[in-house]
Amino acid sequence: MIIHLLFEQSGTFKREFKKLGFTAYDYDILNDFNETDFIIDLFGEIEKAFNNQKSIFDTIKNEDLIIAFFPCIRFEDQIILSFKGLNYGFKNWTDEQKMLYDINLHDELNKFYKLVNKLFIICIRKNLKLILENPYSEQHYLTRYWCINPKIIDYDRRENGDYFKKPTQYFFLNFEPKNNILFESIPYNALNIKNPIVSMKKDHVLKIGARSKKVARSMIHADYANRFIRQFIIEGGQNGVIN
């Protein structure tokens, strides 16, 4: 059994899986953290697999597990302000400029929406286990406009050892979350910042080990990753079985 982590790059979940005795690999087109085992265009691989062409998905076995940290800010609720032309940067734009921008923005949204659906269709056709992680909010595109419902919604990740609140939803395919009970204290690693994107300081970024506010906002604490694996993925909490 191998854990295939798509779009992770930081190696956080990969390292925690390895600590628990699993073989795990990171796949991404970037390698900013020197943790990417396979530097590859995953969007291109999804397109190839969907069209029944040779791809990395041919090497993934039914007993393996794919975890995809699918990267699309176009799904997030803040994008509504851009569509409405209400972002501060648009204040001097004409209606024509806003509508031309909306056309391109909607094309991008459509592109990524197709890709996330194609990823699930590939795993349905090949009977592959898949977990997809994405932000959660009532206005999030996948929350409102998708036929797949999340099996887990984490409304406050700080309660499980992460840096920020960051509500997150997890979609499961061909695999059910385990809901194990962990009888242990939870490390408090939260950075008490009201708005991490705006008010995060240089020392916060350095503490997280990121290179910018944007990257720091997306990172996951190792304690959170470890708890998530043992609570929802491993049978019995820590005996190294995934069914």
C-alpha positions in Angstrom: 0.0 0.0 0.0 1.3 3.4 -1.0 0.0 6.9 -0.1 0.1 9.3 -3.1 -0.1 12.9 -2.0 -1.1 15.2 -4.9 -0.4 19.0 -4.8 1.1 18.8 -1.3 4.7 20.0 -1.9 5.4 20.8 1.8 5.8 17.1 2.7 3.9 17.5 6.0 1.4 14.6 5.5 4.1 12.6 3.7 6.4 12.7 6.7 3.7 11.8 9.1 2.6 8.8 7.1 6.2 7.7 7.0 6.4 8.0 10.8 3.5 5.6 11.0 5.2 3.1 8.8 3.7 3.8 5.4 5.4 4.4 2.0 4.3 7.9 0.8 5.2 10.2 -2.1 4.5 13.8 -2.9 3.6 14.8 -6.5 3.6 18.4 -7.7 4.8 20.6 -10.5 6.8 22.7 -7.9 9.5 21.7 -5.5 9.9 24.8 -3.3 10.4 22.8 -0.1 12.6 20.1 -1.7 10.0 17.5 -0.7 8.4 16.7 -4.1 9.3 13.2 -5.0 7.8 13.4 -8.5 7.9 16.8 -10.2 5.0 16.5 -12.7 2.2 18.5 -14.2 -0.7 16.9 -12.3 -3.4 18.8 -14.3 -1.9 17.3 -17.5 -1.9 13.9 -15.9 -5.6 14.2 -15.0 -6.4 15.2 -18.6 -4.5 12.3 -20.0 -6.0 9.7 -17.6 -9.5 11.1 -18.3 -8.9 10.6 -22.0 -7.7 7.0 -21.4 -4.1 7.9 -22.2 -1.1 6.7 -20.2 -0.6 8.6 -16.9 0.6 8.3 -13.3 -2.8 6.9 -12.4 -1.9 3.7 -14.2 0.7 3.0 -11.5 -1.7 3.5 -8.6 -3.2 0.3 -7.2 -6.6 -0.3 -5.7 -5.2 -0.8 -2.2 -3.3 2.5 -2.4 -4.7 5.9 -1.2 -4.7 9.2 -3.0 -4.9 12.4 -1.0 -5.3 15.5 -3.2 -4.9 19.0 -1.8 -6.5 20.5 -4.9 -5.3 24.1 -5.4 -8.0 26.4 -6.7 -8.6 29.9 -5.2 -11.4 30.3 -7.8 -13.6 28.0 -5.7 -13.3 30.2 -2.5 -16.0 32.6 -1.4 -13.8 35.7 -1.8 -14.0 35.2 -5.6 -17.6 36.4 -5.5 -16.3 40.0 -4.8 -14.3 39.7 -8.0 -17.2 38.6 -10.0 -19.3 41.4 -8.6 -16.6 44.0 -9.3 -16.4 44.9 -5.6 -12.7 44.4 -4.9 -10.9 47.6 -4.0 -8.7 47.2 -7.1 -11.7 47.5 -9.4 -13.0 50.8 -8.0 -12.0 52.8 -11.1 -12.9 50.1 -13.6 -15.7 50.5 -16.1 -18.6 48.0 -16.4 -17.0 46.8 -19.6 -13.7 46.2 -18.0 -15.4 44.3 -15.2 -17.4 42.1 -17.6 -14.3 41.3 -19.7 -12.5 40.3 -16.5 -15.5 38.2 -15.4 -15.4 36.3 -18.7 -11.8 35.3 -18.1 -12.4 34.6 -14.4 -15.4 32.3 -15.2 -13.2 30.4 -17.8 -10.6 29.8 -15.1 -13.3 28.6 -12.7 -14.8 26.3 -15.3 -11.3 24.9 -16.1 -10.6 23.9 -12.5 -14.2 22.7 -11.9 -13.8 20.3 -14.8 -10.4 19.1 -13.5 -11.7 18.3 -10.0 -14.6 16.4 -11.6 -12.3 14.6 -14.0 -10.1 13.5 -11.0 -13.1 11.9 -9.3 -14.3 10.3 -12.5 -10.8 8.8 -13.1 -10.9 7.3 -9.6 -14.5 6.0 -10.1 -13.5 4.3 -13.3 -10.3 2.8 -11.8 -11.8 2.1 -8.4 -9.1 4.1 -6.6 -9.4 5.4 -3.1 -9.4 9.2 -2.9 -9.6 12.0 -0.3 -9.8 15.6 -1.6 -9.2 18.5 0.7 -10.5 22.0 0.0 -11.5 25.1 2.1 -15.1 25.1 3.5 -17.6 28.0 3.6 -21.3 28.3 2.7 -20.3 30.3 -0.4 -17.5 27.9 -1.5 -18.1 26.7 -5.1 -17.9 23.0 -4.2 -20.2 23.5 -1.3 -22.9 24.9 -3.5 -22.3 23.5 -6.9 -21.2 19.9 -6.7 -23.0 16.5 -6.5 -20.3 15.1 -4.1 -20.8 16.0 -0.4 -17.9 16.2 2.1 -17.7 13.4 4.6 -15.8 15.6 7.1 -16.0 19.3 7.7 -13.4 20.7 10.2 -14.8 24.1 11.2 -11.8 25.0 13.4 -8.5 23.3 12.7 -6.8 24.9 15.7 -8.8 22.4 17.9 -6.8 19.6 16.3 -3.3 21.2 16.5 -3.2 23.5 13.4 -2.0 27.1 13.1 -5.2 28.7 12.0 -8.9 28.2 12.1 -9.2 27.6 8.3 -12.5 25.7 7.9 -11.8 22.7 5.7 -13.9 20.1 4.0 -12.8 16.6 3.0 -14.4 14.6 0.2 -14.0 10.8 0.3 -14.4 8.4 -2.6 -14.2 4.6 -2.4 -13.2 5.0 1.2 -14.9 5.9 4.4 -13.5 8.0 7.3 -12.8 5.9 10.4 -13.8 8.3 13.2 -11.4 6.8 15.7 -11.3 8.3 19.2 -7.8 9.5 20.3 -7.3 9.5 24.0 -4.5 12.1 24.2 -4.0 15.8 24.8 -4.0 18.1 21.7 -0.9 20.4 21.3 -1.9 24.0 21.1 -0.1 25.4 18.1 -2.5 28.1 17.0 -1.2 31.6 16.1 -3.8 34.0 17.5 -4.2 36.2 14.5 -7.6 37.6 13.6 -6.8 37.9 9.9 -3.7 35.8 9.0 -3.5 37.2 5.4 -3.4 40.8 6.6 -2.0 40.9 10.1 0.6 38.0 9.9 4.1 39.3 10.8 7.5 38.2 9.6 8.1 36.1 12.8 4.8 34.3 12.2 5.9 33.3 8.7 9.3 32.2 10.0 7.7 30.1 12.8 5.7 28.2 10.3 8.7 27.7 8.0 7.2 29.4 5.0 8.6 32.0 2.6 5.6 34.4 2.4 2.3 35.1 4.1 0.5 33.4 1.2 2.4 30.2 1.6 2.2 30.3 5.4 -1.6 30.6 5.2 -1.7 27.3 3.2 0.6 25.3 5.4 -0.5 22.5 7.8 1.1 21.8 11.2 2.6 18.3 11.6 0.5 17.6 14.7 -2.7 18.3 12.8 -1.6 16.0 9.9 -0.7 13.2 12.3 -4.0 13.4 14.2 -6.0 13.5 11.0 -4.3 10.4 9.7 -4.8 8.5 12.9 -8.4 9.7 13.5 -9.8 9.3 10.0 -7.6 7.2 7.8 -5.9 4.4 9.8 -8.0 1.5 11.0 -8.1 1.5 14.8 -6.1 4.7 15.1 -2.5 3.4 14.7 -2.2 -0.2 13.6 -1.1 0.7 10.1 -4.1 -0.6 8.1 -6.1 1.3 5.6 -9.4 -0.3 4.3 
